[in-house]
């Protein structure tokens, strides 16, 4: 039987403010359902405040949902022990600077991960570290001894992706993984992410505001707006033939190379 | 006026701007040449660390240590900006040339209302004879012109959205109708719809002659493409290629320009049809750059000559310059034929 890798059912998350939650209610994620299979790249698209990052945090068990359920291979993720779950599901976060302890050297980061997840001999682990760093086009001998603050944002983001690959999970959630990477390197990282799904049958949840990047690598896209899913479908359908007015506007406002905006002089 | 050519607002020739650091100096801008005409919008594109923002600062005449103008000349609106004192430059800033630095919309003092910010700016930055009340009046008018209500003047920066703040910053910087406005990364950290409105606004202020002309510095080539007439592509402190926008997009010549344009992802059908390549490797350290072409380490067309000699910045067509040995020295026509095949 072919099961869904991740299945999200009627997921909602409401944040409340004030004393015992009597203040404002913010519905960050509103009745969201979708499912995804291994070997897929799913784009979770939305602008700031659309709830895409909250959805990712829920899937990563970093937040408890207000209602709804998330299943990993048919099992509710809340019944799974954390260590087992995180061996299968890993995330790469938006801000690389706040994701790593700033007093670490890069090798400490990998040591920790290695101790936590892979009970493998030391020499094999260090071999594997080199492998994953080369995958993201970094030179192991150059970066491993460096402190976090000696690296650029783009390098850090690639290191985090490498760290995630080191665990070798089945599912990788990436939240704006290329926001600090330059254009020339960005497509290389995107190609790598695509390859992970094609060759290694990983499920990639690609969370971004950048519909161009998502269009380049995603098989399916889910467009979120104010906590709701407004449109989902194959990447081609969503981008080339959008149905929802929000998606239409989003796509028409993205600058393109082949055509120019119609610039109206009257305001 | 310089040679009676009233049309040219900025003429920068072989400009070098270095940062002094303990180990020597970083050659952030190393021999760049640029020309800006009346009513023109030009874009300077490049990746992080290529020197594009430093170039903007140098063009302003803002060479505060550790940045140092080393050689070359910059003429802004007929004035050689590095031949005048700092105080005289202050008179030029705001009226002849103004700049909106990166992140400026997040640099507004949160404890001051926009109205007070304008007064502050007048007093400190723009040394003019205009009275404060007249300035505020002008600001009110300008705010309306740029689609902000005049009540925005009495707002604190944190009460405004990103798009409003960006508009307010543009309104304040253009109060004296500068001949040249330099904008550094105007669209970063904005949602796409706000981004689009901002690009339209920048276009509008040039077409309505609120500013004479504009230089936009950005890594986002697709955004530059929307409103710029001419584009410079910088790599490692040097200009790799400059060309009118359409020709640059359709037919880039420099290998770096080609690869960079190829790596731009947009939601257009052809993007999914092939695998984009990107450019493996990293730009060189600008503290001790190698002799020869700075792109030679990453260039797919590298020749022996590229490693030892620096390519000249040559005119291939009127209005089009390329610094690459593929097109160098007397083989101009050949090179172009080679490129079209």
Interface residues (C-beta under 8 A of the other chain):
Chain A: X47 X48 X137 X152 X154 X182 X183 X184 X185 X186 X187 X188 X190 X191 X209 X211 X212 X213 X215 X216 X235 X236 X239 X240 X249 X250 X251 X253 X254 X255 X256 X257 X258 X260 X261 X263 X264 X265 X267
Chain B: X47 X48 X147 X191 X192 X193 X195 X196 X199 X200 X203 X204 X207 X208 X219 X220 X221 X222 X223 X225 X226 X227 X249 X259 X260 X261 X263 X264 X265 X266 X267 X268 X269 X271 X272 X275 X276 X277 X278 X279 X280
